[in-house]
Amino acid sequence: MFSSELLISNLLSPVVLAFALGMFARAVRSDLEIPAAIQSYLSIFLLLAIGLKGGVALSNNAPANLPLLIFVTLLAGIATATSAYFIAKWWLRDSRIDAAALAAHFGSVSAVTFIAAQQFTERGGQSADPVLVALVVALEIPAILIGLALAKGSDGLRWHQIREVLTGKTALLLIGGMAIGAISGKEGIARVDAMYVQLFQGTLMLFMLDMGMVAAGQLRSVGREAFRLATYSTAVPLLHGLLGVSVGHWIGMSTATATVFGTMTASASYIAAPASIRASLPEANVGRCITAALGFTFPFNLAIGIPVYAAFAAYLNA
């Protein structure tokens, strides 16, 4: 599945180029801006579209080992959040609060990185299992809760904090979209195909353009710890990604599915986790977490990480 041609194709894909254009716009101090209301609409559209697609696929062929996949994913979320916490304590010399905030972000998942990995495997001629949409939710929730628990220590979590995670935008739209897709089926969703399928790629390009501008803006605030934070934000995802691919291979995933699963464990949240941490841990440096996740990890995975996980998955399945 993996080749140098596929790597070049990934770097020259409209999605990656749109992200690069956004970063360039910030570098040259362009007046290009995407209004906040449109930013919110784009994220809602993409999350709902992902859920619909996964729901339709699962309605036709839900895997028999779904409980095992969800259980393994929950363990992966706990493992990645915990390792991100202790590495932040050791490498970045973070306080308990700031290390826990990073743990919530790096144990969670980026839905847009998930989409990019899906498209990468499709360009290689293979499609990942649609069950991964359900696993995105299963990966995100425990990681954020683990991060909050590590920060709270002996004080423990409060029910309202758990409820905020369970009813957050990402979880609600993905689960809700899956339910709508499963109930409506392929024929029912065909009625909205023109919006949620045919417009998906163009909407994703706009979102990536905005993400490029945001990422470039975040990088300006790094300061003196740029080297340590950049190292953390690339080494930790790489470790998590290779472990995720290994776990996927171990439980019988195909090369494409293991690639996307590894990318999921390697990604870092910059939507759901910041919202949860900002609400429950106002003393944490959430801006720094977003800089790490969006300024370093996201472009790393987009350009380098996903091809590496694909090559490793192909090697394991050879």
C-alpha positions as YAML, in Angstrom:
chain: A
units: angstrom
residues:
- id: 1
  name: MET
  ca: [0.00, 0.00, 0.00]
- id: 2
  name: PHE
  ca: [2.84, 2.42, 0.83]
- id: 3
  name: SER
  ca: [5.22, 3.88, -1.74]
- id: 4
  name: SER
  ca: [7.20, 7.05, -2.38]
- id: 5
  name: GLU
  ca: [4.61, 8.00, -5.02]
- id: 6
  name: LEU
  ca: [1.88, 7.77, -2.38]
- id: 7
  name: LEU
  ca: [3.92, 9.94, -0.01]
- id: 8
  name: ILE
  ca: [4.30, 12.61, -2.72]
- id: 9
  name: SER
  ca: [0.62, 12.29, -3.53]
- id: 10
  name: ASN
  ca: [-0.20, 12.91, 0.12]
- id: 11
  name: LEU
  ca: [1.99, 16.01, 0.31]
- id: 12
  name: LEU
  ca: [0.48, 17.38, -2.90]
- id: 13
  name: SER
  ca: [-3.13, 16.54, -2.04]
- id: 14
  name: PRO
  ca: [-5.59, 19.47, -1.94]
- id: 15
  name: VAL
  ca: [-6.14, 18.99, 1.80]
- id: 16
  name: VAL
  ca: [-2.44, 19.28, 2.71]
- id: 17
  name: LEU
  ca: [-1.89, 22.12, 0.25]
- id: 18
  name: ALA
  ca: [-4.85, 24.03, 1.71]
- id: 19
  name: PHE
  ca: [-3.26, 23.70, 5.17]
- id: 20
  name: ALA
  ca: [0.06, 24.96, 3.75]
- id: 21
  name: LEU
  ca: [-1.74, 27.91, 2.13]
- id: 22
  name: GLY
  ca: [-3.23, 28.85, 5.48]
- id: 23
  name: MET
  ca: [0.20, 28.81, 7.14]
- id: 24
  name: PHE
  ca: [1.63, 30.87, 4.27]
- id: 25
  name: ALA
  ca: [-1.18, 33.41, 4.63]
- id: 26
  name: ARG
  ca: [-0.19, 33.96, 8.27]
- id: 27
  name: ALA
  ca: [3.53, 34.05, 7.44]
- id: 28
  name: VAL
  ca: [3.03, 36.92, 4.97]
- id: 29
  name: ARG
  ca: [0.53, 38.64, 7.33]
- id: 30
  name: SER
  ca: [-2.36, 38.42, 4.87]
- id: 31
  name: ASP
  ca: [-5.73, 39.86, 5.88]
- id: 32
  name: LEU
  ca: [-7.38, 36.52, 5.02]
- id: 33
  name: GLU
  ca: [-9.75, 35.47, 7.81]
- id: 34
  name: ILE
  ca: [-12.50, 32.88, 8.22]
- id: 35
  name: PRO
  ca: [-15.22, 34.18, 10.59]
- id: 36
  name: ALA
  ca: [-15.72, 32.32, 13.87]
- id: 37
  name: ALA
  ca: [-19.29, 31.37, 12.96]
- id: 38
  name: ILE
  ca: [-18.10, 29.71, 9.74]
- id: 39
  name: GLN
  ca: [-15.28, 27.95, 11.62]
- id: 40
  name: SER
  ca: [-17.88, 26.43, 13.94]
- id: 41
  name: TYR
  ca: [-20.10, 25.44, 11.01]
- id: 42
  name: LEU
  ca: [-17.23, 23.68, 9.22]
- id: 43
  name: SER
  ca: [-16.35, 21.55, 12.25]
- id: 44
  name: ILE
  ca: [-20.02, 20.64, 12.85]
- id: 45
  name: PHE
  ca: [-20.45, 19.70, 9.17]
- id: 46
  name: LEU
  ca: [-17.36, 17.46, 9.11]
- id: 47
  name: LEU
  ca: [-18.16, 15.65, 12.36]
- id: 48
  name: LEU
  ca: [-21.76, 14.98, 11.34]
- id: 49
  name: ALA
  ca: [-20.69, 13.82, 7.85]
- id: 50
  name: ILE
  ca: [-18.17, 11.38, 9.35]
- id: 51
  name: GLY
  ca: [-20.84, 10.00, 11.67]
- id: 52
  name: LEU
  ca: [-23.37, 9.58, 8.85]
- id: 53
  name: LYS
  ca: [-20.89, 7.71, 6.68]
- id: 54
  name: GLY
  ca: [-19.88, 5.39, 9.50]
- id: 55
  name: GLY
  ca: [-23.51, 4.75, 10.51]
- id: 56
  name: VAL
  ca: [-24.53, 3.75, 6.98]
- id: 57
  name: ALA
  ca: [-21.55, 1.37, 6.71]
- id: 58
  name: LEU
  ca: [-22.21, -0.19, 10.10]
- id: 59
  name: SER
  ca: [-25.89, -0.71, 9.28]
- id: 60
  name: ASN
  ca: [-24.83, -2.91, 6.37]
- id: 61
  name: ASN
  ca: [-22.02, -4.83, 8.02]
- id: 62
  name: ALA
  ca: [-21.32, -4.33, 11.73]
- id: 63
  name: PRO
  ca: [-18.29, -6.45, 12.77]
- id: 64
  name: ALA
  ca: [-18.89, -9.33, 15.15]
- id: 65
  name: ASN
  ca: [-15.88, -8.32, 17.25]
- id: 66
  name: LEU
  ca: [-17.13, -4.76, 17.87]
- id: 67
  name: PRO
  ca: [-17.11, -5.15, 21.70]
- id: 68
  name: LEU
  ca: [-13.45, -6.28, 21.55]
- id: 69
  name: LEU
  ca: [-12.52, -3.34, 19.32]
- id: 70
  name: ILE
  ca: [-14.17, -0.86, 21.67]
- id: 71
  name: PHE
  ca: [-12.51, -2.44, 24.72]
- id: 72
  name: VAL
  ca: [-9.06, -2.32, 23.11]
- id: 73
  name: THR
  ca: [-9.64, 1.29, 22.05]
- id: 74
  name: LEU
  ca: [-10.63, 2.27, 25.59]
- id: 75
  name: LEU
  ca: [-7.38, 0.73, 26.87]
- id: 76
  name: ALA
  ca: [-5.46, 2.60, 24.15]
- id: 77
  name: GLY
  ca: [-6.98, 5.89, 25.29]
- id: 78
  name: ILE
  ca: [-5.95, 5.21, 28.88]
- id: 79
  name: ALA
  ca: [-2.43, 4.14, 27.86]
- id: 80
  name: THR
  ca: [-1.76, 7.13, 25.58]
- id: 81
  name: ALA
  ca: [-3.07, 9.66, 28.09]
- id: 82
  name: THR
  ca: [-1.03, 8.13, 30.92]
- id: 83
  name: SER
  ca: [2.19, 7.98, 28.89]
- id: 84
  name: ALA
  ca: [1.69, 11.56, 27.65]
- id: 85
  name: TYR
  ca: [1.32, 12.67, 31.27]
- id: 86
  name: PHE
  ca: [4.52, 11.07, 32.57]
- id: 87
  name: ILE
  ca: [6.57, 12.10, 29.54]
- id: 88
  name: ALA
  ca: [5.40, 15.71, 30.02]
- id: 89
  name: LYS
  ca: [6.44, 15.53, 33.70]
- id: 90
  name: TRP
  ca: [9.87, 14.17, 32.74]
- id: 91
  name: TRP
  ca: [10.76, 15.93, 29.46]
- id: 92
  name: LEU
  ca: [8.91, 19.23, 29.83]
- id: 93
  name: ARG
  ca: [9.23, 19.32, 33.65]
- id: 94
  name: ASP
  ca: [5.56, 20.24, 33.84]
- id: 95
  name: SER
  ca: [3.47, 20.68, 36.95]
- id: 96
  name: ARG
  ca: [0.75, 18.10, 37.64]
- id: 97
  name: ILE
  ca: [-1.94, 20.39, 36.22]
- id: 98
  name: ASP
  ca: [-0.15, 21.24, 32.96]
- id: 99
  name: ALA
  ca: [1.04, 17.66, 32.40]
- id: 100
  name: ALA
  ca: [-2.52, 16.42, 32.93]
- id: 101
  name: ALA
  ca: [-3.84, 18.98, 30.43]
- id: 102
  name: LEU
  ca: [-1.36, 17.76, 27.81]
- id: 103
  name: ALA
  ca: [-2.32, 14.16, 28.65]
- id: 104
  name: ALA
  ca: [-5.97, 14.88, 27.88]
- id: 105
  name: HIS
  ca: [-5.03, 16.40, 24.52]
- id: 106
  name: PHE
  ca: [-2.49, 13.77, 23.45]
- id: 107
  name: GLY
  ca: [-4.53, 10.82, 24.68]
- id: 108
  name: SER
  ca: [-7.56, 12.06, 22.78]
- id: 109
  name: VAL
  ca: [-8.08, 12.09, 19.01]
- id: 110
  name: SER
  ca: [-8.23, 14.63, 16.18]
- id: 111
  name: ALA
  ca: [-11.21, 13.93, 13.93]
- id: 112
  name: VAL
  ca: [-9.62, 15.85, 11.03]
- id: 113
  name: THR
  ca: [-6.39, 13.84, 11.28]
- id: 114
  name: PHE
  ca: [-8.61, 10.75, 11.24]
- id: 115
  name: ILE
  ca: [-10.19, 11.97, 7.98]
- id: 116
  name: ALA
  ca: [-6.76, 12.66, 6.48]
- id: 117
  name: ALA
  ca: [-5.62, 9.13, 7.30]
- id: 118
  name: GLN
  ca: [-8.77, 7.65, 5.76]
- id: 119
  name: GLN
  ca: [-8.15, 9.57, 2.56]
- id: 120
  name: PHE
  ca: [-4.50, 8.55, 2.52]
- id: 121
  name: THR
  ca: [-5.44, 4.84, 2.58]
- id: 122
  name: GLU
  ca: [-8.09, 5.39, -0.10]
- id: 123
  name: ARG
  ca: [-5.50, 6.99, -2.39]
- id: 124
  name: GLY
  ca: [-3.45, 3.83, -1.88]
- id: 125
  name: GLY
  ca: [-6.32, 1.72, -3.18]
- id: 126
  name: GLN
  ca: [-7.61, 0.45, 0.18]
- id: 127
  name: SER
  ca: [-10.36, 1.60, 2.51]
- id: 128
  name: ALA
  ca: [-10.27, 1.40, 6.30]
- id: 129
  name: ASP
  ca: [-13.06, -0.34, 8.19]
- id: 130
  name: PRO
  ca: [-15.94, 2.11, 8.85]
- id: 131
  name: VAL
  ca: [-16.15, 0.81, 12.43]
- id: 132
  name: LEU
  ca: [-13.29, 3.20, 13.19]
- id: 133
  name: VAL
  ca: [-15.83, 6.04, 13.40]
- id: 134
  name: ALA
  ca: [-17.23, 4.43, 16.55]
- id: 135
  name: LEU
  ca: [-13.70, 3.94, 17.86]
- id: 136
  name: VAL
  ca: [-12.95, 7.67, 17.51]
- id: 137
  name: VAL
  ca: [-15.51, 8.33, 20.24]
- id: 138
  name: ALA
  ca: [-14.26, 5.40, 22.33]
- id: 139
  name: LEU
  ca: [-10.72, 6.80, 22.17]
- id: 140
  name: GLU
  ca: [-11.59, 10.38, 23.01]
- id: 141
  name: ILE
  ca: [-13.75, 10.02, 26.11]
- id: 142
  name: PRO
  ca: [-11.44, 8.01, 28.43]
- id: 143
  name: ALA
  ca: [-8.41, 10.13, 27.53]
- id: 144
  name: ILE
  ca: [-10.07, 13.38, 28.56]
- id: 145
  name: LEU
  ca: [-11.42, 11.81, 31.76]
- id: 146
  name: ILE
  ca: [-7.98, 10.36, 32.61]
- id: 147
  name: GLY
  ca: [-6.41, 13.80, 32.09]
- id: 148
  name: LEU
  ca: [-8.96, 15.42, 34.41]
- id: 149
  name: ALA
  ca: [-8.50, 12.65, 36.99]
- id: 150
  name: LEU
  ca: [-4.71, 13.08, 36.97]
- id: 151
  name: ALA
  ca: [-5.13, 16.82, 37.46]
- id: 152
  name: LYS
  ca: [-7.67, 16.48, 40.27]
- id: 153
  name: GLY
  ca: [-5.66, 13.86, 42.15]
- id: 154
  name: SER
  ca: [-7.31, 12.86, 45.41]
- id: 155
  name: ASP
  ca: [-10.16, 15.32, 44.84]
- id: 156
  name: GLY
  ca: [-11.58, 13.08, 42.10]
- id: 157
  name: LEU
  ca: [-13.89, 13.86, 39.21]
- id: 158
  name: ARG
  ca: [-17.29, 15.46, 39.56]
- id: 159
  name: TRP
  ca: [-20.35, 14.18, 37.68]
- id: 160
  name: HIS
  ca: [-20.82, 17.45, 35.79]
- id: 161
  name: GLN
  ca: [-17.29, 17.12, 34.41]
- id: 162
  name: ILE
  ca: [-18.01, 13.60, 33.16]
- id: 163
  name: ARG
  ca: [-21.32, 14.75, 31.67]
- id: 164
  name: GLU
  ca: [-19.59, 17.61, 29.80]
- id: 165
  name: VAL
  ca: [-17.23, 15.11, 28.15]
- id: 166
  name: LEU
  ca: [-20.00, 12.66, 27.25]
- id: 167
  name: THR
  ca: [-22.23, 15.38, 25.79]
- id: 168
  name: GLY
  ca: [-19.48, 17.42, 24.13]
- id: 169
  name: LYS
  ca: [-19.81, 18.48, 20.49]
- id: 170
  name: THR
  ca: [-17.49, 15.84, 19.04]
- id: 171
  name: ALA
  ca: [-19.03, 12.87, 20.84]
- id: 172
  name: LEU
  ca: [-22.60, 14.07, 20.30]
- id: 173
  name: LEU
  ca: [-22.21, 14.72, 16.56]
- id: 174
  name: LEU
  ca: [-20.29, 11.51, 15.83]
- id: 175
  name: ILE
  ca: [-22.63, 9.28, 17.84]
- id: 176
  name: GLY
  ca: [-25.72, 11.14, 16.62]
- id: 177
  name: GLY
  ca: [-24.55, 11.01, 13.02]
- id: 178
  name: MET
  ca: [-23.86, 7.29, 13.31]
- id: 179
  name: ALA
  ca: [-27.34, 6.72, 14.73]
- id: 180
  name: ILE
  ca: [-28.96, 8.71, 11.90]
- id: 181
  name: GLY
  ca: [-26.91, 6.86, 9.28]
- id: 182
  name: ALA
  ca: [-27.69, 3.45, 10.77]
- id: 183
  name: ILE
  ca: [-31.42, 4.15, 11.09]
- id: 184
  name: SER
  ca: [-31.84, 5.82, 7.68]
- id: 185
  name: GLY
  ca: [-29.61, 3.42, 5.79]
- id: 186
  name: LYS
  ca: [-27.99, 3.98, 2.42]
- id: 187
  name: GLU
  ca: [-31.24, 4.84, 0.65]
- id: 188
  name: GLY
  ca: [-32.30, 7.37, 3.27]
- id: 189
  name: ILE
  ca: [-28.93, 9.13, 3.38]
- id: 190
  name: ALA
  ca: [-28.95, 9.31, -0.43]
- id: 191
  name: ARG
  ca: [-31.44, 12.17, -0.06]
- id: 192
  name: VAL
  ca: [-28.74, 14.34, 1.56]
- id: 193
  name: ASP
  ca: [-25.88, 12.87, -0.45]
- id: 194
  name: ALA
  ca: [-25.37, 16.10, -2.40]
- id: 195
  name: MET
  ca: [-24.52, 17.98, 0.79]
- id: 196
  name: TYR
  ca: [-22.76, 15.52, 3.09]
- id: 197
  name: VAL
  ca: [-20.89, 13.46, 0.49]
- id: 198
  name: GLN
  ca: [-20.33, 15.53, -2.63]
- id: 199
  name: LEU
  ca: [-19.46, 18.73, -0.72]
- id: 200
  name: PHE
  ca: [-17.30, 16.96, 1.86]
- id: 201
  name: GLN
  ca: [-13.94, 17.46, 0.14]
- id: 202
  name: GLY
  ca: [-14.48, 21.14, -0.55]
- id: 203
  name: THR
  ca: [-15.63, 21.78, 3.02]
- id: 204
  name: LEU
  ca: [-12.60, 19.91, 4.34]
- id: 205
  name: MET
  ca: [-10.31, 22.15, 2.25]
- id: 206
  name: LEU
  ca: [-11.84, 25.26, 3.80]
- id: 207
  name: PHE
  ca: [-11.42, 23.78, 7.26]
- id: 208
  name: MET
  ca: [-7.78, 22.92, 6.57]
- id: 209
  name: LEU
  ca: [-7.15, 26.42, 5.24]
- id: 210
  name: ASP
  ca: [-8.41, 27.78, 8.55]
- id: 211
  name: MET
  ca: [-6.38, 25.21, 10.52]
- id: 212
  name: GLY
  ca: [-3.24, 26.32, 8.71]
- id: 213
  name: MET
  ca: [-3.82, 29.93, 9.74]
- id: 214
  name: VAL
  ca: [-4.57, 28.94, 13.34]
- id: 215
  name: ALA
  ca: [-1.52, 26.67, 13.53]
- id: 216
  name: ALA
  ca: [0.81, 29.39, 12.22]
- id: 217
  name: GLY
  ca: [-0.63, 31.84, 14.73]
- id: 218
  name: GLN
  ca: [-0.11, 29.41, 17.60]
- id: 219
  name: LEU
  ca: [3.54, 28.83, 16.70]
- id: 220
  name: ARG
  ca: [4.33, 32.49, 17.35]
- id: 221
  name: SER
  ca: [3.58, 32.03, 21.05]
- id: 222
  name: VAL
  ca: [5.93, 29.11, 21.72]
- id: 223
  name: GLY
  ca: [8.81, 31.12, 23.16]
- id: 224
  name: ARG
  ca: [11.84, 29.63, 24.86]
- id: 225
  name: GLU
  ca: [10.53, 26.08, 25.21]
- id: 226
  name: ALA
  ca: [10.07, 25.68, 21.44]
- id: 227
  name: PHE
  ca: [12.60, 22.84, 21.12]
- id: 228
  name: ARG
  ca: [11.32, 20.80, 24.05]
- id: 229
  name: LEU
  ca: [7.66, 21.31, 23.11]
- id: 230
  name: ALA
  ca: [8.30, 20.51, 19.45]
- id: 231
  name: THR
  ca: [10.19, 17.35, 20.41]
- id: 232
  name: TYR
  ca: [7.42, 16.27, 22.77]
- id: 233
  name: SER
  ca: [4.72, 17.05, 20.19]
- id: 234
  name: THR
  ca: [6.32, 14.88, 17.52]
- id: 235
  name: ALA
  ca: [8.04, 12.09, 19.49]
- id: 236
  name: VAL
  ca: [5.01, 11.25, 21.66]
- id: 237
  name: PRO
  ca: [2.61, 10.98, 18.68]
- id: 238
  name: LEU
  ca: [5.16, 8.90, 16.77]
- id: 239
  name: LEU
  ca: [5.45, 6.50, 19.72]
- id: 240
  name: HIS
  ca: [1.68, 6.33, 20.14]
- id: 241
  name: GLY
  ca: [1.17, 5.83, 16.40]
- id: 242
  name: LEU
  ca: [3.57, 2.92, 16.10]
- id: 243
  name: LEU
  ca: [2.05, 1.28, 19.19]
- id: 244
  name: GLY
  ca: [-1.44, 1.84, 17.77]
- id: 245
  name: VAL
  ca: [-0.51, 0.20, 14.48]
- id: 246
  name: SER
  ca: [1.01, -2.72, 16.40]
- id: 247
  name: VAL
  ca: [-2.15, -3.16, 18.47]
- id: 248
  name: GLY
  ca: [-4.30, -2.94, 15.34]
- id: 249
  name: HIS
  ca: [-2.21, -5.61, 13.63]
- id: 250
  name: TRP
  ca: [-2.35, -7.80, 16.76]
- id: 251
  name: ILE
  ca: [-6.17, -7.81, 16.84]
- id: 252
  name: GLY
  ca: [-6.42, -8.61, 13.14]
- id: 253
  name: MET
  ca: [-6.96, -5.25, 11.43]
- id: 254
  name: SER
  ca: [-6.12, -4.87, 7.76]
- id: 255
  name: THR
  ca: [-3.19, -2.70, 6.67]
- id: 256
  name: ALA
  ca: [-5.45, 0.26, 5.89]
- id: 257
  name: THR
  ca: [-7.47, -0.08, 9.10]
- id: 258
  name: ALA
  ca: [-4.34, -0.46, 11.25]
- id: 259
  name: THR
  ca: [-2.88, 2.64, 9.57]
- id: 260
  name: VAL
  ca: [-5.91, 4.75, 10.45]
- id: 261
  name: PHE
  ca: [-6.14, 3.28, 13.96]
- id: 262
  name: GLY
  ca: [-2.47, 4.08, 14.53]
- id: 263
  name: THR
  ca: [-3.07, 7.62, 13.27]
- id: 264
  name: MET
  ca: [-5.98, 7.96, 15.71]
- id: 265
  name: THR
  ca: [-3.76, 7.05, 18.67]
- id: 266
  name: ALA
  ca: [-1.03, 9.37, 17.35]
- id: 267
  name: SER
  ca: [-3.27, 12.41, 16.90]
- id: 268
  name: ALA
  ca: [-3.93, 15.10, 19.48]
- id: 269
  name: SER
  ca: [-7.26, 16.83, 20.05]
- id: 270
  name: TYR
  ca: [-7.58, 20.56, 19.46]
- id: 271
  name: ILE
  ca: [-11.39, 20.80, 19.58]
- id: 272
  name: ALA
  ca: [-12.95, 18.55, 22.23]
- id: 273
  name: ALA
  ca: [-10.07, 18.39, 24.72]
- id: 274
  name: PRO
  ca: [-9.44, 22.17, 24.89]
- id: 275
  name: ALA
  ca: [-13.14, 22.79, 25.54]
- id: 276
  name: SER
  ca: [-13.27, 20.22, 28.35]
- id: 277
  name: ILE
  ca: [-10.01, 21.27, 29.96]
- id: 278
  name: ARG
  ca: [-10.82, 24.98, 29.76]
- id: 279
  name: ALA
  ca: [-14.14, 24.36, 31.53]
- id: 280
  name: SER
  ca: [-12.85, 21.97, 34.22]
- id: 281
  name: LEU
  ca: [-9.24, 23.16, 34.68]
- id: 282
  name: PRO
  ca: [-9.21, 26.94, 34.20]
- id: 283
  name: GLU
  ca: [-5.77, 27.09, 35.83]
- id: 284
  name: ALA
  ca: [-4.21, 24.89, 33.10]
- id: 285
  name: ASN
  ca: [-2.32, 26.45, 30.18]
- id: 286
  name: VAL
  ca: [-4.75, 25.40, 27.43]
- id: 287
  name: GLY
  ca: [-3.18, 27.73, 24.86]
- id: 288
  name: ARG
  ca: [0.08, 25.83, 25.17]
- id: 289
  name: CYS
  ca: [-1.77, 22.53, 24.67]
- id: 290
  name: ILE
  ca: [-3.41, 23.85, 21.50]
- id: 291
  name: THR
  ca: [-0.04, 25.08, 20.25]
- id: 292
  name: ALA
  ca: [1.46, 21.63, 20.79]
- id: 293
  name: ALA
  ca: [-1.49, 19.76, 19.24]
- id: 294
  name: LEU
  ca: [-2.25, 22.07, 16.34]
- id: 295
  name: GLY
  ca: [1.08, 23.85, 15.75]
- id: 296
  name: PHE
  ca: [3.32, 20.78, 15.88]
- id: 297
  name: THR
  ca: [1.48, 17.44, 16.05]
- id: 298
  name: PHE
  ca: [-1.16, 18.10, 13.41]
- id: 299
  name: PRO
  ca: [1.21, 19.16, 10.58]
- id: 300
  name: PHE
  ca: [3.68, 16.43, 11.60]
- id: 301
  name: ASN
  ca: [1.04, 13.72, 11.26]
- id: 302
  name: LEU
  ca: [-0.35, 15.25, 8.09]
- id: 303
  name: ALA
  ca: [2.98, 15.34, 6.24]
- id: 304
  name: ILE
  ca: [5.14, 12.65, 7.89]
- id: 305
  name: GLY
  ca: [3.29, 10.64, 10.54]
- id: 306
  name: ILE
  ca: [0.52, 9.09, 8.41]
- id: 307
  name: PRO
  ca: [2.93, 7.79, 5.73]
- id: 308
  name: VAL
  ca: [5.16, 6.36, 8.48]
- id: 309
  name: TYR
  ca: [2.25, 4.55, 10.14]
- id: 310
  name: ALA
  ca: [1.17, 3.22, 6.74]
- id: 311
  name: ALA
  ca: [4.66, 1.92, 5.99]
- id: 312
  name: PHE
  ca: [4.86, 0.25, 9.41]
- id: 313
  name: ALA
  ca: [1.41, -1.33, 8.97]
- id: 314
  name: ALA
  ca: [2.42, -2.63, 5.52]
- id: 315
  name: TYR
  ca: [5.63, -4.05, 7.01]
- id: 316
  name: LEU
  ca: [3.76, -5.89, 9.79]
- id: 317
  name: ASN
  ca: [1.24, -7.32, 7.32]
- id: 318
  name: ALA
  ca: [3.87, -8.33, 4.74]
...
